[in-house]
Amino acid sequence: MALNLILPLSNTKPKSTLFYNTQNLSNSQSDARISLLRFIQALTQNHFPKKTSFISAITACSNLLLIHHGKAIHAHIVKVGIASDRFVGSSVISFYSSIGHLDHAQKVFDGIPMKDAVLQTCILMAYLRNGDIHNARKFFGEIEERDVVTWNAMLTGLVHNGWYEEAVELFRNMLINKVKPTEVSIICVISACSQIGSLSLGQWIHSYVQKHLHEIKPTITLRNSLIHMYAKCGRLDIALDLFCEQEEKNLETYNTMLTNLSLYGSGIMCLSIFSQILKLQICPDRITFLGLLMACSHAGMISHAFTCIKCMGQVYGVEPGPDHYNCLIDVLSRKGFLEESREVIETMPFEPDAYSWGTLLSACINYGDAELGLEVAKKLIDLEWYEEGRYTGLINLCTKVGRTEDAVMLRNAIRQLCRKDNPGRSMIEIDGVIHEFAAGDSIDDI
């Protein structure tokens, strides 16, 4: 079996089968590529790998997304007669799940006679990983003995796929079935509460954690998720209290608070948190700078935004990305520096996207710069001719400068392009009840 990889084998001196099996197992945890190379070397020197070596090798293929190599190893697994082993089978299912071949994963699962909790959780995660929520929920309901790992897999999958209300309901069922939630369970359901903006549900979860401190230890990650939830649900005061009370903080803690403060336009407080990060000699990352730039944008702090962009790469070794530059474009556009905003768009080391031009177009409309606005609108339509909003902006400009015929023509174009089959949807909590509404709904529909 020829499995050619980029990395050369460092040592071709023949070694024992035991050497390859032990090396393969340890290397799979630290370096998937080396693990796979060891496995291939063992085969080429006629050493028969153990089951653990097969598991390590195909797991490496999952991590590296090596489709052909993984399939070749699976074929070898079948050939040597260990395909029905549930541990080997789980690794093969995970491999096919990682490359999006859910049908192959299902066939492997069906071919294993002894289906224990590990194997069942593995195929459940395969469904969820590939967005097949219908079959995941169906299969979950058919599992007779579900441990906390299975419940957590379902919870995580629902949240990852945006089924937030269902995740909260599943957590309730978990408690009804007397399954003790773990930190993973709590973090998942808190994330769901954050996404649907349900403060009451979030407070209920927080209260549950406080009542069960002997079972659930509030780790930094869990505390960070609570801070994010309260801030996202509009209780920045509680989020700040939790942040200040938290004795042990990591970069994620500071990033969580900084990012949420930035959305409230608290520029000075964001700068204060950034100062704390530097005093503690914690190295800021791209999320830190994004939060800082968002704060500069909302607070109109132009000079700070320029300094932030400049220092990212030169001082901290974090190269600014498109989202960082878009924050700079946003603050310039908000303050009416339209030409400066265009200069940033045209000189930044990335191709400008629709957000960049759209931000400038909105500013042109607000500040009445029809000439620049028409130029920007045309660039936007070139990028996203199918977006109704781009034409709306151009119509507003045409109306402002008296080009009525052009405005009428564009309105007709919008009617043809307008698609109502997939409207955007949002959720909001009113008096403890979660309401969902679509774009175009009136207040009576909520």
C-alpha positions as CSV (number, residue, x, y, z in Angstrom):
1,M,0.0,0.0,0.0
2,A,1.7,3.2,-1.2
3,L,0.8,6.2,0.9
4,N,3.0,9.1,-0.2
5,L,3.3,12.1,2.1
6,I,5.3,15.3,1.9
7,L,7.5,14.6,5.0
8,P,10.4,12.2,4.4
9,L,11.0,9.3,6.8
10,S,13.8,10.5,9.1
11,N,15.2,7.0,9.8
12,T,14.9,4.0,7.6
13,K,16.8,1.6,9.9
14,P,14.5,-1.4,10.6
15,K,12.9,-1.5,14.0
16,S,10.7,-3.9,16.0
17,T,6.9,-4.1,15.7
18,L,6.7,-3.0,19.4
19,F,8.7,0.2,18.6
20,Y,6.2,1.2,15.8
21,N,3.1,0.4,17.9
22,T,4.3,2.4,21.0
23,Q,5.7,5.3,18.9
24,N,2.5,5.4,16.8
25,L,0.3,5.7,19.9
26,S,2.2,8.5,21.5
27,N,2.9,10.5,18.3
28,S,-0.8,10.5,17.3
29,Q,-1.5,12.8,20.2
30,S,1.2,15.3,19.4
31,D,1.9,15.1,15.6
32,A,-0.6,13.4,13.4
33,R,1.7,13.5,10.4
34,I,4.6,11.8,12.2
35,S,2.2,9.2,13.5
36,L,1.0,8.4,10.0
37,L,4.5,8.2,8.7
38,R,5.5,5.7,11.4
39,F,2.5,3.6,10.4
40,I,3.5,3.6,6.8
41,Q,7.1,2.8,7.6
42,A,5.9,-0.2,9.7
43,L,3.9,-1.6,6.7
44,T,6.7,-1.1,4.3
45,Q,9.0,-3.1,6.6
46,N,6.5,-5.9,6.9
47,H,5.6,-5.2,10.6
48,F,2.0,-6.0,11.4
49,P,0.5,-3.0,13.3
50,K,-1.6,-3.4,16.3
51,K,-5.2,-2.1,16.5
52,T,-3.9,1.0,18.4
53,S,-1.7,1.8,15.4
54,F,-4.5,1.6,13.0
55,I,-6.6,3.8,15.2
56,S,-3.7,6.4,15.5
57,A,-3.1,6.3,11.7
58,I,-6.7,6.8,10.7
59,T,-7.2,9.5,13.4
60,A,-4.2,11.3,11.8
61,C,-6.0,11.1,8.5
62,S,-9.0,12.7,10.1
63,N,-7.0,15.5,11.6
64,L,-5.1,16.1,8.3
65,L,-8.1,15.5,6.1
66,L,-6.2,13.0,4.0
67,I,-9.1,11.3,2.2
68,H,-7.3,8.8,0.0
69,H,-4.9,7.8,2.8
70,G,-7.7,7.3,5.2
71,K,-9.7,5.2,2.7
72,A,-6.6,3.1,2.0
73,I,-6.1,2.5,5.8
74,H,-9.8,1.5,6.1
75,A,-9.3,-1.0,3.3
76,H,-6.4,-2.4,5.1
77,I,-8.4,-2.6,8.3
78,V,-11.1,-4.6,6.4
79,K,-8.4,-6.8,4.9
80,V,-6.8,-7.8,8.2
81,G,-10.2,-8.5,9.7
82,I,-10.5,-5.9,12.5
83,A,-13.3,-3.8,10.9
84,S,-15.9,-5.1,13.4
85,D,-13.9,-4.0,16.4
86,R,-15.9,-1.2,18.0
87,F,-12.8,0.9,18.9
88,V,-11.4,0.7,15.4
89,G,-14.9,1.2,14.0
90,S,-15.3,4.4,16.0
91,S,-12.1,5.9,14.6
92,V,-13.2,4.9,11.1
93,I,-16.6,6.5,11.6
94,S,-14.9,9.7,12.9
95,F,-12.7,9.7,9.8
96,Y,-15.6,9.5,7.4
97,S,-17.5,12.1,9.4
98,S,-14.6,14.5,9.2
99,I,-14.5,14.4,5.4
100,G,-18.3,14.7,5.1
101,H,-19.0,11.1,4.0
102,L,-21.9,10.4,6.3
103,D,-23.1,7.5,4.2
104,H,-19.8,5.6,4.6
105,A,-19.8,6.3,8.3
106,Q,-23.3,4.8,8.6
107,K,-22.2,1.7,6.7
108,V,-19.3,1.2,9.1
109,F,-21.6,1.6,12.1
110,D,-24.1,-0.9,10.7
111,G,-21.4,-3.4,10.1
112,I,-20.3,-3.5,13.8
113,P,-22.3,-6.1,15.8
114,M,-21.5,-4.8,19.3
115,K,-22.8,-1.3,19.5
116,D,-21.8,0.2,22.9
117,A,-22.2,3.7,24.2
118,V,-18.9,4.9,22.7
119,L,-19.9,3.7,19.2
120,Q,-23.4,5.1,19.5
121,T,-22.1,8.5,20.6
122,C,-19.6,8.4,17.7
123,I,-22.2,8.0,15.0
124,L,-24.4,10.6,16.8
125,M,-21.6,13.1,16.6
126,A,-21.1,12.2,12.9
127,Y,-24.8,13.2,12.2
128,L,-24.4,16.4,14.2
129,R,-21.0,17.3,12.7
130,N,-22.6,17.1,9.2
131,G,-25.7,19.1,10.1
132,D,-28.1,16.1,9.9
133,I,-30.1,17.2,13.0
134,H,-33.2,15.2,12.0
135,N,-31.4,11.8,12.1
136,A,-29.3,12.8,15.1
137,R,-32.4,13.5,17.1
138,K,-34.1,10.4,15.9
139,F,-31.1,8.2,16.7
140,F,-30.6,10.0,20.1
141,G,-34.2,9.0,21.0
142,E,-33.6,5.4,20.1
143,I,-30.5,5.0,22.4
144,E,-31.7,3.1,25.4
145,E,-28.8,3.8,27.8
146,R,-27.5,7.4,27.5
147,D,-24.6,8.5,29.6
148,V,-23.6,12.2,30.2
149,V,-21.2,12.0,27.3
150,T,-24.0,11.2,24.9
151,W,-26.2,14.0,26.3
152,N,-23.3,16.4,26.0
153,A,-22.7,15.4,22.4
154,M,-26.3,16.1,21.5
155,L,-26.2,19.4,23.4
156,T,-23.0,20.5,21.7
157,G,-24.3,19.5,18.3
158,L,-27.6,21.4,18.7
159,V,-25.8,24.6,19.8
160,H,-23.2,24.3,17.0
161,N,-26.0,23.9,14.4
162,G,-28.0,26.9,15.8
163,W,-30.8,24.9,17.5
164,Y,-30.6,26.9,20.6
165,E,-34.2,26.5,22.0
166,E,-34.0,22.8,21.4
167,A,-30.7,22.7,23.3
168,V,-32.3,24.4,26.3
169,E,-35.2,21.9,26.2
170,L,-32.7,19.0,26.0
171,F,-30.9,20.3,29.1
172,R,-34.2,20.4,30.9
173,N,-34.9,16.8,29.9
174,M,-31.4,15.9,31.0
175,L,-32.2,17.1,34.5
176,I,-35.6,15.3,34.4
177,N,-33.8,12.1,33.6
178,K,-31.6,12.6,36.6
179,V,-28.4,12.9,34.5
180,K,-25.9,15.1,36.3
181,P,-24.6,17.8,34.0
182,T,-20.9,18.5,33.6
183,E,-19.1,21.7,32.8
184,V,-19.5,20.9,29.1
185,S,-23.3,20.7,29.6
186,I,-23.5,24.0,31.4
187,I,-21.3,25.9,29.0
188,C,-23.4,24.6,26.1
189,V,-26.7,25.7,27.5
190,I,-25.3,29.0,28.6
191,S,-24.2,29.6,25.0
192,A,-27.7,28.7,23.8
193,C,-29.1,31.3,26.3
194,S,-26.7,33.9,25.0
195,Q,-27.7,33.3,21.4
196,I,-31.4,33.6,21.9
197,G,-31.0,36.5,24.3
198,S,-32.9,34.8,27.2
199,L,-31.8,36.5,30.4
200,S,-34.3,34.5,32.5
201,L,-33.0,31.2,31.3
202,G,-29.4,32.3,31.7
203,Q,-30.1,33.4,35.3
204,W,-31.8,30.0,36.0
205,I,-28.6,28.2,34.7
206,H,-26.4,30.5,36.8
207,S,-28.5,29.7,39.9
208,Y,-28.3,26.0,39.2
209,V,-24.5,26.2,39.1
210,Q,-24.4,28.1,42.4
211,K,-26.6,25.5,44.0
212,H,-24.5,22.6,42.8
213,L,-20.9,23.9,43.5
214,H,-20.0,20.6,45.0
215,E,-20.7,18.9,41.7
216,I,-19.8,21.6,39.1
217,K,-16.6,23.5,39.8
218,P,-16.8,26.9,38.1
219,T,-13.8,26.9,35.9
220,I,-12.4,29.9,34.1
221,T,-14.2,28.8,30.9
222,L,-17.5,28.5,32.6
223,R,-17.2,31.9,34.3
224,N,-16.2,33.4,31.0
225,S,-19.4,32.0,29.4
226,L,-21.5,33.5,32.2
227,I,-19.9,36.9,31.6
228,H,-20.6,36.7,27.9
229,M,-24.2,35.6,28.5
230,Y,-25.1,38.5,30.9
231,A,-23.5,41.0,28.6
232,K,-25.2,39.6,25.5
233,C,-28.6,39.6,27.3
234,G,-28.2,43.3,28.2
235,R,-27.0,43.0,31.8
236,L,-23.6,44.6,31.4
237,D,-23.6,45.5,35.0
238,I,-23.8,41.9,36.2
239,A,-21.2,40.9,33.6
240,L,-18.8,43.6,35.0
241,D,-19.5,42.4,38.5
242,L,-18.6,38.8,37.6
243,F,-15.5,40.0,35.8
244,C,-14.3,42.0,38.7
245,E,-15.1,39.2,41.2
246,Q,-13.2,36.6,39.1
247,E,-9.8,36.2,40.8
248,E,-8.3,33.9,38.1
249,K,-8.5,35.4,34.6
250,N,-7.0,34.4,31.3
251,L,-6.9,36.1,27.9
252,E,-10.3,34.7,27.0
253,T,-11.8,36.4,30.1
254,Y,-10.3,39.8,29.1
255,N,-11.4,39.3,25.4
256,T,-14.9,38.4,26.5
257,M,-15.3,41.6,28.6
258,L,-13.5,43.8,26.1
259,T,-15.5,42.6,23.1
260,N,-18.9,43.0,24.9
261,L,-17.9,46.5,26.3
262,S,-17.0,47.6,22.8
263,L,-20.6,46.9,21.6
264,Y,-21.8,49.4,24.2
265,G,-19.4,52.0,23.0
266,S,-17.4,51.9,26.2
267,G,-14.1,53.0,24.6
268,I,-12.4,54.2,27.8
269,M,-13.2,51.0,29.7
270,C,-11.9,48.9,26.8
271,L,-8.6,50.8,26.8
272,S,-8.5,50.2,30.6
273,I,-8.9,46.5,30.1
274,F,-6.3,46.4,27.4
275,S,-3.9,48.2,29.8
276,Q,-4.6,45.5,32.4
277,I,-3.7,42.8,29.8
278,L,-0.4,44.5,29.1
279,K,0.4,45.0,32.8
280,L,-0.1,41.3,33.4
281,Q,2.3,40.6,30.4
282,I,-0.5,38.6,28.6
283,C,0.1,38.6,24.9
284,P,-3.0,40.0,23.1
285,D,-4.3,38.2,20.1
286,R,-6.4,39.2,17.0
287,I,-9.6,38.9,19.1
288,T,-8.2,41.4,21.6
289,F,-7.4,43.9,18.9
290,L,-10.8,43.4,17.2
291,G,-12.6,44.2,20.4
292,L,-10.4,47.2,20.9
293,L,-11.0,48.4,17.3
294,M,-14.8,47.9,17.7
295,A,-14.7,50.0,20.8
296,C,-12.8,52.7,18.9
297,S,-15.4,52.5,16.1
298,H,-18.4,52.9,18.4
299,A,-16.8,55.6,20.5
300,G,-15.5,57.5,17.5
301,M,-11.8,57.2,18.6
302,I,-10.1,57.7,15.2
303,S,-6.5,58.2,16.4
304,H,-6.7,55.2,18.8
305,A,-7.9,53.1,15.9
306,F,-5.0,54.1,13.7
307,T,-2.6,53.4,16.5
308,C,-4.1,50.1,17.2
309,I,-3.8,49.0,13.5
310,K,-0.2,50.2,13.4
311,C,0.9,48.5,16.6
312,M,-0.7,45.2,16.0
313,G,1.9,43.9,13.6
314,Q,4.9,46.1,14.5
315,V,4.8,45.7,18.2
316,Y,2.7,42.6,19.0
317,G,3.3,40.5,15.9
318,V,-0.4,40.1,15.1
319,E,-1.1,41.0,11.5
320,P,-4.4,43.0,11.0
321,G,-7.0,41.1,9.0
322,P,-10.0,42.4,6.9
323,D,-12.2,42.6,10.0
324,H,-9.7,44.9,11.8
325,Y,-9.4,47.2,8.8
326,N,-13.2,47.2,8.5
327,C,-13.4,48.6,12.0
328,L,-11.0,51.4,11.0
329,I,-13.2,52.1,7.8
330,D,-16.2,52.2,10.1
331,V,-14.9,54.7,12.5
332,L,-13.7,57.0,9.7
333,S,-17.0,56.7,7.9
334,R,-19.0,57.4,11.0
335,K,-17.1,60.6,11.7
336,G,-17.5,61.8,8.1
337,F,-13.9,61.2,6.9
338,L,-15.1,59.7,3.6
339,E,-12.0,60.3,1.4
340,E,-9.8,58.9,4.2
341,S,-12.1,55.9,4.5
342,R,-11.8,55.3,0.7
343,E,-8.0,55.6,0.9
344,V,-7.9,52.8,3.6
345,I,-10.1,50.6,1.5
346,E,-8.0,51.0,-1.6
347,T,-4.6,50.7,0.2
348,M,-5.2,47.9,2.7
349,P,-3.4,44.6,1.9
350,F,-6.7,42.8,1.1
351,E,-9.3,43.0,-1.6
352,P,-12.1,45.1,-0.2
353,D,-15.3,43.2,0.5
354,A,-18.9,44.2,0.4
355,Y,-18.8,45.3,4.1
356,S,-16.0,47.7,3.4
357,W,-17.8,49.4,0.5
358,G,-21.2,49.1,2.2
359,T,-19.9,51.0,5.2
360,L,-18.6,53.8,3.1
361,L,-21.8,53.9,1.0
362,S,-24.0,54.4,4.2
363,A,-21.7,57.2,5.2
364,C,-22.0,58.8,1.8
365,I,-25.8,58.8,2.1
366,N,-25.7,60.1,5.6
367,Y,-23.3,63.0,4.7
368,G,-24.8,63.7,1.3
369,D,-21.7,62.9,-0.8
370,A,-23.6,61.9,-3.9
371,E,-20.5,61.9,-6.2
372,L,-18.5,59.5,-4.1
373,G,-21.6,57.6,-3.1
374,L,-22.5,56.7,-6.7
375,E,-19.0,55.5,-7.4
376,V,-19.1,53.3,-4.3
377,A,-22.5,52.0,-5.1
378,K,-21.4,50.8,-8.5
379,K,-18.5,48.9,-6.9
380,L,-20.9,47.3,-4.5
381,I,-23.3,46.2,-7.2
382,D,-20.3,44.7,-9.1
383,L,-19.6,42.7,-6.0
384,E,-23.1,41.7,-5.0
385,W,-25.5,42.4,-7.9
386,Y,-28.1,40.1,-6.3
387,E,-28.3,42.0,-3.0
388,E,-31.5,44.2,-2.7
389,G,-29.9,46.6,-0.2
390,R,-27.2,47.7,-2.6
391,Y,-29.8,49.0,-5.0
392,T,-31.7,50.6,-2.2
393,G,-28.6,52.7,-1.3
394,L,-28.2,53.7,-4.9
395,I,-31.9,54.7,-5.2
396,N,-31.5,57.0,-2.2
397,L,-28.5,58.7,-3.8
398,C,-30.3,59.0,-7.2
399,T,-33.3,60.6,-5.5
400,K,-31.0,63.0,-3.6
401,V,-29.3,64.3,-6.8
402,G,-32.5,64.4,-8.8
403,R,-32.0,61.4,-11.1
404,T,-35.6,60.3,-10.8
405,E,-35.7,58.0,-13.9
406,D,-32.7,56.1,-12.7
407,A,-34.3,55.6,-9.3
408,V,-37.5,54.2,-10.9
409,M,-35.5,51.8,-13.1
410,L,-33.6,50.5,-10.0
411,R,-36.9,50.0,-8.1
412,N,-38.1,47.9,-10.9
413,A,-34.9,45.8,-10.8
414,I,-35.4,45.3,-7.1
415,R,-38.9,43.9,-7.6
416,Q,-37.4,41.3,-9.9
417,L,-34.5,40.4,-7.7
418,C,-36.4,40.4,-4.4
419,R,-36.8,36.9,-2.9
420,K,-39.0,36.2,0.0
421,D,-38.5,32.5,0.2
422,N,-35.7,32.6,2.8
423,P,-36.2,35.7,5.0
424,G,-33.8,36.4,7.8
425,R,-35.0,35.3,11.2
426,S,-34.4,36.6,14.7
427,M,-35.4,35.8,18.3
428,I,-36.2,38.0,21.2
429,E,-37.4,37.4,24.8
430,I,-40.5,39.4,25.9
431,D,-41.9,38.8,29.4
432,G,-40.1,35.5,29.7
433,V,-41.4,34.2,26.3
434,I,-39.1,33.6,23.3
435,H,-40.6,35.0,20.1
436,E,-39.2,34.4,16.6
437,F,-39.9,36.7,13.7
438,A,-38.8,37.0,10.1
439,A,-37.7,39.9,8.0
440,G,-40.8,41.8,6.9
441,D,-43.0,40.8,9.9
442,S,-44.8,43.6,11.7
443,I,-45.1,44.0,15.5
444,D,-48.4,42.2,15.4
445,D,-46.7,39.1,14.1
446,I,-44.4,38.9,17.1
